[in-house]
Amino acid sequence: MFSKVDIAHVKQVGLGYLEEVSKRLSKLKIAGVRLSKGRYEMILSLCVLGNIWLLHAIVYYNLQHLNQFQNGTDIEEEGEYDLSRVTLKPGLDTLIGTSYVPITLHREYLMENKKLCTSVKNLTLIVTAYTAPANFDRRQIMRGSWLNNSNYLGLGTVRVVWLLGKTSNATLQRMLEEEFRQYGDLLQGDFVDHYFNLTHKGAMGFKWVAERCRNAKIVLKADDDMILNMKQLFTHILPRTILNQRRHLYCYRNPHSQILRDKKLKWFINENEFRGDVIFPVYCEGPAVFMTNDIVPALVKSAKMLPFFWLEDVYLYGVVLQNVPGLTYTQFGRGVEYDLHGKRVIKCFRETLTTCTFMIVACSNQTDMVEVWKYMQQQNEMYLPHIMERIFENMVLPP
């Protein structure tokens, strides 16, 4: 069936499309694309009736949708994810075992650049980077390496927004304000910056992207100890996995993360939280998660339905996702293109630069960050297609 058309609008613009439609139909004919039987019969009927001007307007309008198919079904028209589809999964709220939602979903920002995204034309990627107020050196290393667009000119455009909370140190706060004046890329929320408040930080990132950064194609959640080979990602990985997709995530989904009940451990979980479970629900590990921007408003709505849980990757990239239907995933090849141990990656690069495949790496210190980036740059100067082939072989692609 034809898409619904505003007839009044058709009358105004229909004749103006005649020449353009003829060109497009010619191209489609040369390319061997055929209209469906239903479309052809409708066009024939309109021709018989003599409404040629209306025919051309309708054909032009519908040509926009002829080739938009994925997995045998029509892709939705441009626009937000249908938020009415986001509903609370039965029992999910009681499973978490707490009673309040992330506070940042209902508070204003203390520091933000409202035009960080909208000032950019054709924004490929917005990076929401978790950072601590005092981590100036890490932010500078990332700004000068993989977040610097000059290192992959023509491949894509990237912007970063650094997510952080409040500090009680007045000197540190003044330094942050100076950093913001210089770079305009900090987003400070109205909550105390602390490890146990990472969920607040991540929820703030979702909310801000939904409000201020709808023009980015992809959202990447990253930590401030990450180094990414954006040239390899832009040219080989993202086009194959997530770029031009909808409702899709590219991450490492951990299906067997143990729930630790020992009170002596850093990640101790109270008995009332996920009561009776020994492993968490499947979730994307937090250091690096790519997602299509169309689902971010849905994630905000889902988080507002759910009680707070302090382990942000389990909560934001696991539990919150369960309320959003229709999501698909591509799985990182852990130990192939993704590794959380910078020193192990450095050893790999030193010994086998031409075959080491790591492109997403977490580092324990700034020295390792610089060294990993150096090796990635060296690798980019060498064209190594076999590295990409090995990565593709280890990916788990959606059906």
N, C-alpha and C positions, 0 to 999 in steps of 0.2 A: 504493500500500500504506500501511497505517497504520504510524505510528512504533511502535517497541517500547515496551510499557508494562509496568511492574512490577505484576503482578496483585495482589499483596498490598497494595500502596499503593492501587490502584484500589478494593479492597474497603473500605478505611478511609475514603476521601474521596469515593467515587462519589456516594452519596446527597446529600451536601452540595452538589454541583454542579448539582443538578436545576434549581433556580430560575435560576441564573446562565446555564446552557446555554440554557434556554428564551428568555431575554432576548436572548442573542447570536444564536440562530437566527432570531428574529424580525427582528433588525436586518439580518442577512444577507439575509433574504428581501426586506425592504423595499429594500435596496440593490441587489437584482437579482443577487446573487452565487449561483451554483449549485454544488452539490457535484458532483464528477466522478462518472462512471457507476460506477466501482469503489467509491467511498466510499458512494454511494447503495445499491448492492446489498448491501454489507456491513451497512449500517444496517438495511435491510429484513430481512435474514437474522436479525440479532440480535433484531429486534422479534418475528419469528415464534417464535423460541425462548423469548421471554418474559424475556430478560435485560435488562430496561429499565434497571436501575441501572448495569449494565456499559456499556451503550450510551451513556448520558449521560456517563459518565466518559471514555470513549474519544473521543466527539465533542468534549467540552470540551478534552481534551488536544490533539486534532488541529486544532481551530480556530486554535490558536496559529500554525499553519504554512500555512493555506489560501492566504493572499495573499502569501507570502514567495517571490516569483519575481523573477529578474533575468536578462535576456537568454535567457528561455525555460527556465532550469534552476533547480532548488531552491537557495536560499541555504543554506549550512551552518548548523547550530544554533549558538547562542551558545557561545563558547569560543575557545581559542587556535588559531592557524593550525596545521595538521597538520605538525609539525616533521619527520616522517619523509619529507616530500616535498622537504626541503631537502637536495640532494646536490651534490657538487662537479662542476662542469661540466668535462668532459675538456679538459686542456691549460691550464686557467685558472691553476693554481698556477705552472706553469713559465713562463707568459707574463709574469707580474709580475717574476720574476727576483730575488726576495729569498727569505729562508728562515725568517722568524720572524713570529708573529702579533702583533697589537697587545697590548702588555703590560697595558693597563688591563683587559682581559677576565679577568685572573687576579689582580688586586690589590684590596685594600680601599680605601675612600675615606678621605681625611684629614679631610674636613669634609662633613657631609651632614645634611639634615633628612628623616628617614625618613617623616614624616607630611605632607610638603608637599602631596601629591596626595590621600591618603586622608582628610584632614581636610575635603575639599571635596565637597559633594554635587552631582551632575550636572556634572562637570567636562567642559567642551567641548573645551578645547585646553590642552595642555602645551607650552610653548615651551622648547626646549633651545637656549640662547643661548651661542654661543662668545664668550668675553671674555678679555681680558688682565688680570692682577691690578691694574694701575695705572689701568684705565679706569673709575674711579669716576663721572666726570661722564657718560659715555655710559650707564652703567647707570641713573643717576638720571633722565636725560632719558627713557629708555624706560619706566621704572617710572611716571613721571608722565604719560606720553602714551598710547600704544597698549596698554601692558600694564596700565593702570589700568582696572579693570572698571567704575568709575563713569562712564566715557565711553561705554559701550554697555550700560547696565543693561537687563536683560530679554532681551537678544539672545544671550548666551552667557557662560560663565565661563572665565576664563583664569588660568593660573599660569605662572610662569617659573622655570626652574632655570638658573643661570649656571654654565657649564662652564669650569673653569680648573685649571691645574696648580700645581706648587710654585714658590715664589720663595725665593731665597737672602737676600733683604733682610728682616731681622728686623722692621724698622719697618713695612714694607709688609705683612708677614704679620700683625702685630698689628692693623693697620687693617682687613684682611680679616676677621679674627676679630670685630672690633667690628661691622663691616657685617653679618656673619652673625647676630650676636646681635640686631641691630635688625630685619633683614628675613627671616632664615631661609631664604634662597633661593639660597645659594651651594653648589656641589658641587665640591670640590677633590680632584683625583686625585693618585696617587703617581707623578708624572712631572714633569719640568722643563717649565714653561710656555714654549713656544717655537714660532715659526711652523712649523718642521719637525716639530712634534709634534701638529699639528692632527688627524691621524688617531687618535692616542691619545685626544685630547679627545672626538672624535665617537664613538669606540667606547665610551668611558666613558658617554656620554649614552645610547646604545642599551642598554647593560647596566643602567643605573640605571632607565630607564623600564620595562624588562622586569621588574625586581625590585620597584620601588616605586610605579609609576604606571600600573597596568593599568586604572584606572577612567576615564582620559581617552579621549575618543572619537578625537581627532586629535592627532598629534604634529607640531609645526612646528620644523624646524631653522632658526635664524636667526643672523646675525652681530650684533655689538653696535653696528653702524652703520646698522641698518635702521629704517625707519619704515613702518608698515602702517596703512592705513585699515580698522580692524577693523569699523567700522559697515557699510561697504559690503561687506566680505567676508562678514560674518555674515548680512546681509539678502539679498544677491544672489548672490555668487560661490560660497561654500562649499556652500550647499544644492544648487546645480546641478552642482557638480563632485565633491566628495569626502564631504561630510557624509552619513551613513547608507549609505555605500558600504563595500565590503570589499576588502581587498588592492589598494588604490588609492593612487596618488601624484598630486599636483598640483604641477607644477614646470616649469622650462624645461629640456628635454632637449637638450643640445648634441651634435649628431651629427658635427661636423666640427672638433673641437678638435685643433690641431696639436701633435705631440710635438716639443718643442724640444731639440735636441742640442748647441747652442752652450754651452760651459762658462761663458761670460761672463754668461749670462742667469740671472735669479732662479729661473726654473722649468726649469732644465736637468735633463734626464733621461739617466741613464747608459745606455750602449749595451746593457748586459745587461738593462735593464728594458724590457719591451715590444719585445724584439729584432725588428728588421725592419719594425716598424710605423711609419707616418708620422702617423696620427691615433689618438687614444684611442678605446676603445669608447664608445658612447653613454652619457652620464651626466647626472644632474640637476645643474645649476650650484648651487654651495653656498650662496650668500647667503640663499636662502629655499626650503625644500622642505617641503611638507605631505605627510603620509602617514597612512593609517589605522593605529591602534594595534595591530591584530591581527597585523601583519606584523613588528613589532619583535623579538619573540623569535626569529623566523626569521632576521632580519638578524644577530642575535648569533651564532646557530649558524653561519651562512654565514661570518662574519668569523673564527670560530675555525678554519675549514677552510683559510683563505687566508693566504699570506704577506703581511707588512706592505708597504704602499706609502705614501709620505709625502704625496702629493697627495690630501687627504681627500675632495674631492668626486668625483674620478675613482674612488677606491677604494670609499668607503662608499656613494655614490649612483650607482655605475655597476657596477663589478666585483662587489661584494658582492651586488647585486641579481640578477646573472645566475644565481646558484645557487638562487633562489627562484622557482618556477614559479607561474603564475596571476596575475601582477601586471598591472594595467592603469593607464593614465596619462591625465591631462588636461594638455595643454601650455599653459603661459603664453603669452599673446600678447606676445612681447618687443617693447618699444617702444610697447606699448598700455597694459597694466596693470602692467608690470614694467620697471624701469630701474635700472641700476647707477651712474648719474651724477646725483647730487642737484642740481647746479647747472642741468643741462639741464631737470630736472623743475621746478625753481623758476621758470625762464624760461617754461615752458609754463603754469604756474599763473598767473603774473603777466599773461601776455598773453591767455589764453583760459580763465579759471577755469571757465566753464560747459561747456566741451567737453574739458578736459584729463582724461584717463582714468587716470592713474597711481595705483595703490593699494599697490604694493610697491616701495619705493625705498631704495637704498643711498646714504649720504651720506659725504663725505670728512671732515667736521668737525662739531662739536656745533652750531655756529651754523646750518648748513644743516639739521640734524636738526630743530631748533626751528622753522625757517621752513617746512619741508615739512609738519610737523604742523599749524602754524597754517593753512596753506592747505587742508589736508584737513578741518579743523574747519569752516572757512568753507563748504567745499563740502557738508559734511554738513548744514548748516543750510538748504541749498537742495535741493529735491528735483529731481534731474536724471536721469530715467529713460533719456534718450537716451545718457547715458554708459555705462550698463549694456548697452544694445543694441549699442553699438560694440564693447565688450569681448567680448560673446558671439559676435559675428560673426567675431572674430579668434582665438577659442579653437579648439584642435584637440581635440575630444572623442573618447573611446574609441568604437570601433564597437559 
